Every structure is written in structure tokens, then in C-alpha cells.
């Protein structure tokens, strides 16, 4: 069983990283379009919006979903020692077929609906069917872990933190994918198949964002789990607080979903009261991230002080930033530094009035390249290398290059973020082929005042692209190196300074009930408003 | 060390971070006010 599972985890990690070559390629293309180096509707057979769709779907959906499932399979097996491998493989095949269908829709059928697939943009049916299969595959992985968890709980009261975290992640994922499934199955797919003539665009957007913001936590939580387990081990520290970690997971269960309307502050048809209420709830969902930031910081401090660090903040210099053997630390710490900026820029987005300054501008992609493109992405890259190394028994070959990757990404993404967000505040739009318009001197729309911001983003984007070229060298170097140790499914973890034994923090029932109540309160009147304002 | 550990550095770091957050938020807020 373990052999089949190692193989499964290997492919679940390797396939999306190979696909990432396409996603990263169009990341570079994006900055070239935006600065006006490419002044056309397409480049090398891929049009601008098709490429942007590819960039979003591969990087933000395929990579993150495959990684979360792979990490979950590894966690469940490592801690609980029980999993149904056949069902785990079924989930993999469904996700793979789904991803290939989506790739076909984008690359061959030239789908360009972007990763948010807002109607009235409509994709071919293959796109939606592929997306549904990808999600169902990930649900099956989750359903496969539940019997393992329940059987383990019969014998044990304490749920290992990583198990608690991954079940939290997929609980949120399951709940939040229901509205988007409704949107796809009852609105977009029938429209794409020609079965219905009209669909309610505002209702579709509202269903999407009920999913779309919680999706952020589906991206983020697996990396938080790694920060709570692997990070303290890498620096020979102890987790500062098992309790704090669990409280943050619980708060995510409660507040991840009833906040999606903050993406719709500018949408007409939803009452301002409910926008404000969901805005306040969005601030609530920042709290578990603050708790995580503090817990991780205290964990680092404990390790650094144990290693001779002192002073109020000078212990920060005792951390192993450039230790080639502790390369995973470099991925985590770079991601954490980027995330500090991602956090504040998110709070600007969440603020009902301040959001209007940056709405639909390049500030928004600038922000999420500092969150999902920062801590989440670096965490996924680092932990993927770690897990592949474990399940293959191989070691990283190019260790110096590997150490360079996260720091280059850190520098690149901060510069990119400044360019995108600075420009966004001055009005540069997002999701626009600037090479044909605002960055093109031949266009009547040309705006020379914006060019400086686009050049800053270009410099950042090129550094990020080079970091990824180095990453792919390290990644393929690992795949093609010789086996040096026994293959195993292992997630190393450090002890915690405390242990959360209480039933409340080892169980889910009460939190699921409270989350459902909050969702009903936050969304019922939103849907009333949507239906009323759009005439049904 | 385990019994005595109090994360004073992390508390300081956290407060600095909050201060930084307030500054950035205020900067964008002022842009909003300037635009009327």
C-alpha cells in the first residue's frame, strides 16, 4: 500500500509543477504586454486573455489543488497510518482528466474567460466539465480521509495538529465549492451547451465569490500546516503553541466563507448593509492570520534564542537564512516576509470605502501576488521539493541554486508588487492588454505617466521568472538524481510548548454548525437582494 | 528555557507590524480623501 501511495503523491506533486512551466511562461508574457514590449493581440499563437486564463488556472487552481491533495494524503498516512489507496488513485485520475480537459479548452479551444469565468463570458463545455471533475476528484480525496480520521478517533482523543489542519482545509473547500458547483452545473454549463438562453450574471458572480474568497484559505492553510509542523523542525525549535494554531484553524472554519461579498463592493444590486456586514466579517478572518503570524514568529524566536540569539529583535539574525542544508527555511521565511506586505494590502482591499481607490485596478493582482504568489507559492514549491525528496529517496543536487530561488522570488515579487500596486492606486487597470492601449504610444489611450509603474513591474516580473527558471533546474535535477536513501512518506514535526487536549480543539462538529449559521445569516439577505434587484 | 520562555521579541515584532499596517492603510485612505 505504501509503495502505491508514494507513487501517487509523487505524481500529484510533479504533474502540476510541470504544468507550471506554462503558467510561469505567461506570467512573463503578462509583464511584457503590460509594459508595451508586446503590442499585439497575441504572441506565439496564444492571445492575451487566453494566456491570462492559462496563468490563473494553472497557477492558482491546478497547482494549489493537486498540492493540497498530495500534502493531505501524505499527512493522513504519516500520522494516522491508514488510507484507502484505491480511492486515493481514483481521486487523482478524476483531477488529472479534469485538468487535461481544462487545458484542452484553454489551449486548443482558445478559452479566454479568465480564472473567475464571470458570465456573460462563456467557455466551451469542456472547460466547465474539466473544472467540475477537478473539484470532484479533490472531494473524493477528502471523503477518503474521513473514515481514516474516524477510525483513528475511536482509539485516540488527540487529533494531530497537521491532521486537524488538513481536515479544516478540506472542510472549508467542500463547503465553499458547493456554491460554485451550483453556478457551473445550473447556470454556466447549461448556457454553454445552449440549453438556456439567459442566465443571471449577478447571481453567478455572487455564487462565484462565495467560493472565490474561501478559496484563498484553501490555498493558504496547507502552507500554515507546514509552518506549524515542518518549520520548527527545520530550525530545531518547538512550536510555540498548539492551542493558538488550532484556534486559528477554527476561526478559519467560521469566517472563511461568509465574506465573499467584499469582492463585490462595487456591484450594484446588493444592499450596502450586507456589504458592510461582510466587510466586518472579512476583518474577522484576518484574525487567524494574525494569530498564525504571531505563533510562527514566537516559534522562530524560540529556535533563535536556543541557538544563542538575544536582544529584543536581534535574535532574527540567528536564523539559518543561508544554510544550504536547511533550504526549506529559506522558502518559508521569504514567503513570510512577502506575506507581511500581502496582509496589509489585503486589509486595504477589505475596507469598504478604501477598496474603491483600488477596485479593478492593477493593485488587486499586485496584492494577490504577495499572498497566493508569495507565501502560498513559495510554501508549495518548497514543500513539494521536500516531499518529492522523501518519497523518492533522492536529494537536492543544486543546493546553492535552490537557496537562491526563494530570495530571488522575494525580491522579484516585492518589486513587482510595488509596480502593480503603485500603478493601481494611480488607476492602471487590471486584466487589460496594455500593449494595445495605455502602454502603446500609437494608441489614443496612451498614458506616459503610468509607464514607470509598468517598468517597475517588468523588472520584478523578470526576476520572478528567472527565479522560476532556477527552480525548474533544481526540480528536474532532483527528479533525475540518484536515490540515496530509503523512500518514505514522512512529514517531520517538532514538539509543541503546549498541547491542546480540549475536545473543542480536537473536534469539528460545533464549528461546522456555527459556520453554517454564520453563512446563512451573512448570505440569505444577499441572495434576496440579488434576486430582487435582477428580477429573478 | 522552556518554562521561562516569553516571546517578547515576537510581541515587539507584531506591534511594529501593526504600526506598519496602520501607516499603509492610512496612506491609501488619504488618497481616497484627496479624491473627494
Interface residues (C-beta under 8 A of the other chain):
Chain A: X238 X240 X290 X293 X294 X297 X298 X300 X301 X302 X305 X306 X311 X312 X313 X315 X316 X340 X343 X344 X345 X347 X348 X351 X353 X354 X356 X357 X358 X425 X497
Chain B: X1 X2 X5 X7 X8 X9 X10 X11 X12 X13 X14 X17 X20 X21 X24 X25 X28 X29 X31 X32 X35
